[in-house]
Amino acid sequence: MPPSGARPLLAATLIVRDEAHQLADCLASLDGVVDEVVVYDTGSIDGTPELARRAGARVLEGYWDDDFGRARTAALGMTSAAWALCLDADERMVADAAVLRGLLLGRLDGLLLRVVNRDGRGTFLSDHPSLRIVRTAGARWEGRVHEVLLLPDPEGLRRCLPMEIASVQHLGYRDGATVRRKAERNLRLCQLELDELHAAGSEDRTAGARVLFNLARSALELDRRQLAVDALEALREIVAAGPQRTAATGLLAQILLDTDGLERAALVLEAELRPQVDARFADWLLAQAMARLGRPAEALTLLRRIDRLVDAAGVEKPLGPVLRARAVLAAGQGRLEEAREALLGAMLDHGEITGNGPLLRALFADAPDALDHRLRARTVGTAHPRYLPAVLAELDRHRDAPTPVAQVGP
C-alpha cells in the first residue's frame, strides 16, 4: 500500500452486477498486487456491493444503459491511481507483484496480459493477449459490447508480459442457459451500436469493422451462421487490409468449413488467409477442408506440421483437437503407432478426453496391456499428471464396447 496521502500506483477497476457468488475470489486474487480496488455496480440485487465493501473495495452504485464502454470508463474515473488494472468478477489475477509493480515505474503506457480461458472443470480452452494495465490519464473504453480500451497515444510503448510475471485466469460462464442469455444480449447490443453508427453517418471504418466482427461472434454463439457470414462479408467490404480483415477472413473460413462450403473455404484459405496468418493455423483449417473433400493423405501431412495454434485474431487455441484429428487420419491410413501417440498426446497433454475413450481402446485393441503401460510411461516424471485420472475414468466408461477405428470420424 502507498504511504498515507500518497497517490496510489495501481488500482483494480471492475464493473459488476449480481456477482456475489464469485466476486470474493476475484478480490482475494488482488491482495498484495494493487493498492486499491474500485467497483462500479450496474444494479445488483444479490448483495454484491455490500460484499465488495466488506472486502475493502470502494463501490459506486451506478446504473446500466446497455453500454459496457461507458460503465468501464466510469470505473476508471473512480480512482486517482496512476495505473489501472481492468478485471472482471469471473477472472483471477496471478502475478509476481514486486516485478509487476516495478515495471510500472518505467516508460511504458500499457501492459498486455495473457488471458487464459478455462471451462467449468478448469480445462484450458484458449489464451490470448489483452491490454489490461494502462496509465489512467486519458484512457477510456469504447463500445457497447466487446469494448476496447483506448489510450491517448495509439503508438505508445506497450509490452506483453510473460505468464510467469502476470496473467489473468478467466473462468467464464458454466451453464448453457447463461451463455445463451449473454450471447443474445451481446447480439442485441452489437445491432444497436451498428444502427447508431449508420444513423450518425459515421465514416469510422475501424469502429464499423469492430462492431461487425463482434456481431458475427455473437451470431455464431446463437448458431445464426448466415447472419455471421453476412456481417463478416460486410466487414471485408469496408476494410481492404490489416488485422481486422485478417481476423474476419479466418472466422469466415471456419464458418464455411462448418457449413460444408469446403471448396470456397479452401479458396479463401489459399488465396487470402495463408499469407496473413501463422502458417500452422492456415494448415489446420486447410487440413479440415482436405479431410472432408476426401483427401486424407494431404490433410495428415498438414496436421503433422502443427505444434502450436494461434488463430487469425491472435488467440492461442488448444492443440487437443489437432492431435485427435491427426490420430483419426493416421489410423485410417494404417499408421497405427502415429495414431496412438497423437491421441495419447491429445488426451494426456491437452485434456481432449470426453468421447475419445472408444477410439483409444480401439487403437490398442490388439495390445490392451500396452495401453496401460503407455499411459503410465507418459506420466512418469511429470510433476502434475493432471489429466490421467480423467483419462482412466473415460476408458473405464467404455471398457466393454470399443469402437472400431473405421467408425470414428475426424
C-alpha positions as CSV (number, residue, x, y, z in Angstrom):
1,M,0.0,0.0,0.0
2,P,1.3,3.6,-0.7
3,P,2.1,5.9,2.3
4,S,-0.9,7.7,3.7
5,G,-1.9,10.6,1.4
6,A,0.3,9.4,-1.5
7,R,-1.2,8.8,-4.9
8,P,-1.8,5.0,-5.4
9,L,0.3,3.4,-8.0
10,L,-2.1,0.7,-9.2
11,A,-5.8,0.3,-8.8
12,A,-8.0,-2.6,-9.9
13,T,-11.2,-1.4,-11.7
14,L,-14.2,-3.6,-12.1
15,I,-17.8,-3.3,-13.3
16,V,-20.2,-5.9,-11.7
17,R,-23.8,-6.9,-11.5
18,D,-25.1,-9.8,-9.3
19,E,-21.6,-11.3,-8.9
20,A,-21.8,-12.2,-5.2
21,H,-21.1,-15.9,-5.9
22,Q,-17.6,-15.2,-7.4
23,L,-16.5,-11.7,-6.5
24,A,-14.8,-12.7,-3.3
25,D,-12.3,-15.0,-5.0
26,C,-11.6,-12.3,-7.6
27,L,-10.9,-9.7,-4.9
28,A,-8.7,-12.2,-3.0
29,S,-6.5,-12.7,-6.0
30,L,-5.7,-8.9,-6.0
31,D,-4.4,-8.9,-2.5
32,G,-0.8,-7.6,-2.5
33,V,-1.0,-6.7,-6.2
34,V,-2.9,-3.5,-6.2
35,D,-3.2,-0.5,-3.9
36,E,-6.9,-0.2,-4.1
37,V,-10.0,-1.7,-5.7
38,V,-12.8,0.3,-7.2
39,V,-16.1,-1.3,-8.2
40,Y,-18.8,0.2,-10.3
41,D,-22.0,-1.7,-9.8
42,T,-24.6,-1.6,-12.5
43,G,-27.7,-2.6,-10.5
44,S,-27.0,-5.7,-8.4
45,I,-29.8,-7.2,-6.2
46,D,-27.8,-10.0,-4.7
47,G,-25.7,-8.1,-2.2
48,T,-22.7,-7.7,-4.5
49,P,-22.0,-4.0,-3.4
50,E,-22.0,-4.9,0.3
51,L,-19.7,-7.9,-0.3
52,A,-17.3,-5.7,-2.2
53,R,-17.3,-3.0,0.6
54,R,-16.6,-5.7,3.3
55,A,-13.6,-6.8,1.3
56,G,-12.2,-3.3,1.3
57,A,-13.2,-2.1,-2.1
58,R,-14.7,1.4,-2.9
59,V,-18.1,1.0,-4.5
60,L,-20.2,3.3,-6.7
61,E,-23.7,2.1,-7.2
62,G,-24.3,3.3,-10.7
63,Y,-26.7,2.3,-13.5
64,W,-26.9,0.2,-16.6
65,D,-27.7,1.7,-20.0
66,D,-26.6,-1.1,-22.4
67,D,-23.1,0.3,-22.7
68,F,-20.2,-1.6,-21.3
69,G,-17.7,1.0,-22.6
70,R,-19.4,3.8,-20.6
71,A,-19.6,1.7,-17.4
72,R,-15.9,0.8,-17.6
73,T,-14.9,4.4,-18.3
74,A,-16.9,5.4,-15.2
75,A,-15.0,2.8,-13.2
76,L,-11.7,4.3,-14.4
77,G,-12.9,7.7,-13.2
78,M,-13.3,6.4,-9.7
79,T,-9.6,6.1,-9.0
80,S,-6.7,8.6,-8.7
81,A,-4.1,5.8,-9.2
82,A,-1.5,6.3,-11.9
83,W,-2.3,2.9,-13.4
84,A,-5.4,0.8,-13.6
85,L,-5.8,-3.0,-13.9
86,C,-9.1,-3.8,-15.6
87,L,-10.7,-7.1,-14.5
88,D,-14.0,-8.9,-14.4
89,A,-15.5,-10.8,-11.5
90,D,-15.1,-14.1,-13.2
91,E,-11.4,-13.5,-13.6
92,R,-8.5,-14.2,-11.2
93,M,-5.2,-12.3,-11.2
94,V,-2.0,-14.3,-10.9
95,A,1.1,-12.2,-10.6
96,D,4.6,-11.7,-9.2
97,A,3.6,-8.4,-7.6
98,A,7.1,-7.0,-7.0
99,V,8.2,-7.5,-10.6
100,L,4.9,-6.3,-12.0
101,R,4.8,-3.1,-9.9
102,G,8.4,-2.4,-10.8
103,L,7.5,-2.3,-14.5
104,L,5.0,0.5,-13.8
105,L,7.9,2.8,-12.8
106,G,9.3,2.7,-16.4
107,R,8.2,4.5,-19.6
108,L,5.5,2.0,-20.6
109,D,2.0,3.3,-21.1
110,G,0.3,-0.1,-21.2
111,L,0.8,-3.8,-20.4
112,L,-0.8,-6.7,-22.1
113,L,-1.5,-9.8,-20.0
114,R,-2.2,-13.3,-21.2
115,V,-5.9,-14.1,-20.5
116,V,-6.2,-17.9,-20.1
117,N,-9.8,-19.2,-20.7
118,R,-10.9,-22.3,-18.9
119,D,-14.1,-24.3,-18.8
120,G,-16.1,-25.2,-15.8
121,R,-13.7,-28.1,-15.0
122,G,-10.6,-25.9,-15.2
123,T,-9.5,-27.3,-18.6
124,F,-7.6,-25.0,-20.8
125,L,-9.6,-23.7,-23.8
126,S,-7.5,-20.9,-25.2
127,D,-5.4,-17.9,-24.3
128,H,-4.8,-14.5,-25.9
129,P,-3.0,-11.2,-25.1
130,S,-5.2,-8.4,-23.8
131,L,-4.5,-4.8,-22.8
132,R,-5.4,-4.8,-19.1
133,I,-3.0,-2.5,-17.3
134,V,-2.8,1.2,-18.5
135,R,-1.9,4.6,-17.4
136,T,-5.2,6.2,-16.3
137,A,-4.6,9.7,-17.7
138,G,-6.7,10.0,-20.8
139,A,-7.6,6.3,-21.0
140,R,-11.2,5.4,-21.9
141,W,-13.3,2.5,-23.1
142,E,-15.3,2.4,-26.3
143,G,-18.1,0.1,-27.5
144,R,-21.4,-1.0,-26.1
145,V,-20.2,-4.6,-26.0
146,H,-16.8,-6.4,-26.5
147,E,-15.5,-2.9,-25.7
148,V,-11.9,-1.8,-26.4
149,L,-9.5,0.2,-24.3
150,L,-8.3,3.4,-25.9
151,L,-5.2,5.3,-24.9
152,P,-4.2,8.9,-25.7
153,D,-1.2,7.7,-27.8
154,P,-2.2,4.8,-30.1
155,E,1.5,4.3,-30.8
156,G,2.6,4.4,-27.2
157,L,5.1,1.9,-25.7
158,R,3.4,-1.4,-24.6
159,R,4.7,-4.7,-23.5
160,C,3.1,-8.2,-23.4
161,L,4.2,-9.8,-20.1
162,P,5.3,-13.4,-19.8
163,M,2.9,-15.6,-17.8
164,E,5.5,-16.0,-15.0
165,I,5.2,-12.3,-14.2
166,A,1.4,-11.9,-14.6
167,S,-1.7,-13.5,-16.2
168,V,-5.4,-13.4,-15.9
169,Q,-7.3,-16.7,-15.4
170,H,-10.8,-16.4,-16.9
171,L,-13.4,-18.9,-15.6
172,G,-16.3,-18.0,-17.8
173,Y,-19.9,-19.0,-17.5
174,R,-20.6,-22.6,-16.7
175,D,-24.1,-23.3,-17.8
176,G,-25.6,-23.2,-21.3
177,A,-28.6,-21.1,-20.4
178,T,-26.4,-18.3,-19.1
179,V,-24.1,-18.5,-22.1
180,R,-27.1,-18.1,-24.4
181,R,-28.6,-15.2,-22.5
182,K,-25.2,-13.4,-22.7
183,A,-25.0,-14.1,-26.4
184,E,-28.5,-12.8,-27.0
185,R,-27.7,-9.6,-25.1
186,N,-24.4,-9.2,-26.9
187,L,-26.0,-9.6,-30.3
188,R,-28.7,-7.0,-29.4
189,L,-26.1,-4.5,-28.3
190,C,-24.0,-5.1,-31.4
191,Q,-27.0,-4.4,-33.6
192,L,-27.9,-1.3,-31.6
193,E,-24.3,0.0,-31.9
194,L,-24.3,-0.7,-35.6
195,D,-27.6,1.1,-36.1
196,E,-26.2,4.1,-34.2
197,L,-23.1,4.2,-36.5
198,H,-25.4,4.2,-39.5
199,A,-27.7,6.8,-38.1
200,A,-24.8,9.1,-37.3
201,G,-23.4,8.7,-40.9
202,S,-20.1,7.5,-39.3
203,E,-17.2,7.0,-41.7
204,D,-15.0,5.4,-39.0
205,R,-14.2,2.1,-40.7
206,T,-12.3,0.8,-37.7
207,A,-15.3,1.2,-35.4
208,G,-17.6,-0.3,-38.0
209,A,-15.4,-3.3,-38.5
210,R,-15.1,-3.8,-34.8
211,V,-18.9,-3.9,-34.4
212,L,-19.4,-6.2,-37.4
213,F,-16.8,-8.7,-36.1
214,N,-18.4,-8.7,-32.7
215,L,-21.8,-9.1,-34.2
216,A,-20.6,-12.2,-36.2
217,R,-19.1,-13.7,-33.0
218,S,-22.4,-13.3,-31.1
219,A,-24.4,-14.6,-34.0
220,L,-22.3,-17.7,-34.1
221,E,-22.8,-18.4,-30.4
222,L,-26.5,-18.5,-31.2
223,D,-26.0,-20.7,-34.3
224,R,-27.1,-17.9,-36.6
225,R,-24.5,-18.7,-39.2
226,Q,-25.9,-16.8,-42.1
227,L,-26.1,-13.6,-40.1
228,A,-22.4,-14.1,-39.1
229,V,-21.4,-14.7,-42.7
230,D,-23.2,-11.5,-43.8
231,A,-21.5,-9.5,-41.1
232,L,-18.1,-10.8,-42.0
233,E,-18.6,-10.1,-45.7
234,A,-19.7,-6.6,-44.9
235,L,-16.6,-6.1,-42.8
236,R,-14.4,-7.3,-45.7
237,E,-16.1,-4.8,-48.0
238,I,-15.2,-1.8,-45.9
239,V,-11.7,-2.9,-44.8
240,A,-9.3,-3.8,-47.5
241,A,-6.3,-5.0,-45.4
242,G,-5.0,-5.2,-41.9
243,P,-5.6,-7.2,-38.7
244,Q,-9.4,-6.7,-38.7
245,R,-9.8,-8.1,-42.2
246,T,-7.5,-11.0,-41.4
247,A,-9.4,-11.9,-38.3
248,A,-12.7,-11.7,-40.3
249,T,-11.3,-13.9,-43.1
250,G,-10.1,-16.5,-40.6
251,L,-13.5,-16.7,-38.9
252,L,-15.3,-16.8,-42.3
253,A,-13.2,-19.7,-43.4
254,Q,-14.0,-21.6,-40.2
255,I,-17.8,-21.0,-40.8
256,L,-17.5,-22.2,-44.3
257,L,-15.8,-25.4,-43.1
258,D,-18.6,-26.0,-40.6
259,T,-21.3,-25.5,-43.2
260,D,-19.7,-27.6,-45.9
261,G,-18.7,-24.7,-48.0
262,L,-15.5,-26.7,-48.5
263,E,-14.3,-25.6,-51.9
264,R,-14.9,-21.9,-51.1
265,A,-13.2,-22.3,-47.8
266,A,-10.1,-23.9,-49.4
267,L,-10.0,-21.0,-51.9
268,V,-10.3,-18.3,-49.2
269,L,-7.5,-20.1,-47.2
270,E,-5.0,-20.4,-50.0
271,A,-5.7,-17.1,-51.9
272,E,-6.0,-14.7,-49.0
273,L,-5.6,-16.1,-45.5
274,R,-2.4,-18.1,-45.7
275,P,-0.1,-15.1,-46.4
276,Q,-1.6,-13.2,-43.5
277,V,-1.6,-15.6,-40.6
278,D,0.6,-18.1,-38.8
279,A,1.1,-20.9,-41.3
280,R,0.1,-23.5,-38.8
281,F,-3.3,-22.0,-38.3
282,A,-3.9,-22.0,-42.1
283,D,-2.7,-25.6,-42.2
284,W,-5.3,-26.6,-39.5
285,L,-8.2,-25.0,-41.5
286,L,-7.0,-26.4,-44.8
287,A,-6.5,-29.9,-43.3
288,Q,-10.1,-29.9,-42.2
289,A,-11.1,-29.0,-45.7
290,M,-8.9,-31.7,-47.3
291,A,-10.2,-34.4,-45.0
292,R,-13.8,-33.5,-45.9
293,L,-13.0,-33.4,-49.6
294,G,-11.8,-36.9,-49.4
295,R,-8.0,-36.1,-49.4
296,P,-6.9,-37.6,-46.1
297,A,-3.2,-38.0,-47.0
298,E,-2.9,-34.3,-47.7
299,A,-4.7,-33.5,-44.6
300,L,-2.4,-35.7,-42.5
301,T,0.7,-34.1,-44.0
302,L,-0.7,-30.6,-42.9
303,L,-1.5,-31.7,-39.4
304,R,2.0,-33.1,-38.8
305,R,3.4,-29.6,-39.2
306,I,1.3,-28.1,-36.4
307,D,2.9,-27.8,-33.0
308,R,1.2,-24.6,-31.9
309,L,-2.1,-23.0,-32.9
310,V,-2.7,-19.2,-33.0
311,D,-5.8,-18.1,-34.9
312,A,-6.2,-15.1,-37.2
313,A,-7.2,-12.9,-34.2
314,G,-4.0,-13.8,-32.3
315,V,-5.8,-16.1,-29.9
316,E,-3.9,-19.3,-28.9
317,K,-6.0,-22.4,-29.3
318,P,-5.6,-25.8,-27.7
319,L,-3.8,-28.5,-29.6
320,G,-6.0,-31.3,-28.5
321,P,-8.4,-31.2,-31.5
322,V,-5.5,-31.1,-33.9
323,L,-3.9,-34.2,-32.3
324,R,-7.3,-36.0,-32.2
325,A,-7.9,-35.3,-35.9
326,R,-4.3,-36.5,-36.7
327,A,-5.0,-39.7,-34.8
328,V,-8.1,-40.5,-36.8
329,L,-6.5,-39.7,-40.1
330,A,-3.4,-41.7,-39.3
331,A,-5.4,-44.7,-38.2
332,G,-7.4,-44.6,-41.4
333,Q,-4.2,-44.9,-43.4
334,G,-2.9,-47.8,-41.3
335,R,-0.3,-45.7,-39.4
336,L,-1.3,-47.2,-36.0
337,E,1.7,-46.1,-34.0
338,E,1.3,-42.5,-35.1
339,A,-2.4,-42.6,-34.3
340,R,-1.7,-44.0,-30.8
341,E,0.9,-41.4,-30.0
342,A,-1.2,-38.5,-31.3
343,L,-4.3,-39.5,-29.3
344,L,-2.4,-40.1,-26.1
345,G,-1.0,-36.6,-26.5
346,A,-4.4,-35.1,-27.1
347,M,-5.8,-36.7,-24.0
348,L,-2.9,-36.7,-21.5
349,D,-1.2,-33.4,-22.5
350,H,-4.1,-31.3,-23.7
351,G,-7.2,-32.6,-21.9
352,E,-9.1,-33.7,-25.1
353,I,-10.7,-36.6,-23.2
354,T,-14.5,-36.8,-23.4
355,G,-15.7,-39.2,-26.1
356,N,-12.2,-40.4,-27.0
357,G,-12.2,-43.5,-24.8
358,P,-13.7,-45.7,-27.5
359,L,-11.1,-44.6,-30.1
360,L,-8.2,-45.1,-27.7
361,R,-9.3,-48.6,-26.8
362,A,-9.8,-49.4,-30.5
363,L,-6.2,-48.2,-31.3
364,F,-4.9,-50.6,-28.6
365,A,-7.5,-53.4,-29.2
366,D,-4.7,-55.9,-30.1
367,A,-2.5,-54.9,-27.2
368,P,-4.6,-53.8,-24.1
369,D,-1.6,-54.3,-21.7
370,A,0.4,-51.9,-23.9
371,L,-2.2,-49.2,-23.3
372,D,-1.8,-49.3,-19.6
373,H,2.0,-49.3,-19.9
374,R,1.9,-46.3,-22.3
375,L,-0.4,-44.3,-20.0
376,R,1.9,-44.8,-17.1
377,A,5.0,-44.2,-19.1
378,R,3.8,-40.9,-20.4
379,T,3.2,-39.5,-16.9
380,V,6.3,-40.8,-15.1
381,G,8.4,-37.8,-14.0
382,T,5.5,-35.4,-14.8
383,A,5.1,-33.0,-11.9
384,H,1.3,-32.8,-12.4
385,P,-0.2,-35.6,-14.5
386,R,-3.5,-33.7,-14.1
387,Y,-5.4,-35.5,-16.9
388,L,-4.5,-39.1,-16.1
389,P,-7.4,-39.7,-13.7
390,A,-9.9,-38.3,-16.2
391,V,-8.4,-40.4,-19.0
392,L,-8.7,-43.6,-16.8
393,A,-12.3,-42.7,-16.0
394,E,-13.1,-42.2,-19.6
395,L,-11.5,-45.6,-20.5
396,D,-13.4,-47.3,-17.7
397,R,-16.7,-45.9,-19.0
398,H,-16.0,-47.6,-22.4
399,R,-14.4,-50.7,-21.2
400,D,-16.8,-53.2,-22.8
401,A,-17.6,-51.5,-26.1
402,P,-14.5,-50.2,-28.0
403,T,-15.5,-48.5,-31.2
404,P,-13.9,-49.8,-34.5
405,V,-11.4,-47.2,-35.8
406,A,-13.2,-47.1,-39.1
407,Q,-16.4,-45.8,-37.4
408,V,-14.8,-42.8,-35.7
409,G,-14.8,-39.7,-37.9
410,P,-12.4,-36.8,-37.9
